[in-house]
Amino acid sequence: MTDDQKEKIRRTAASHGGKLPCAAAFALSREIEASLKEIGKFCNEENIRIKNCQLGCFP
């Protein structure tokens, strides 16, 4: 994952109170051309919580 992709995820999470909405993760995946797995891994590394999970995986 590039630094630009990581920064885009950080900015998006920051605009949502430090948590990344699941729907935003899906949109970012398409926008920055990164897999959901990559985004999830990065969020774990950065302690960015995913909220409003569409699959119920993240309360």
Long-range contacts (C-beta under 8 A, 24 or more apart in sequence): 1-34, 1-38, 1-42, 4-32, 5-32, 5-34, 6-42, 8-32, 9-39, 9-42, 9-43, 9-46, 9-48, 10-46, 10-48, 13-43, 13-48, 16-51, 18-48, 18-49, 19-48, 19-49, 19-50, 19-51, 20-48, 20-49, 20-50, 20-51, 21-50, 21-51, 21-52, 22-50, 22-51, 22-52, 22-53, 22-54, 22-55, 22-58, 23-52, 23-54, 25-50, 26-54
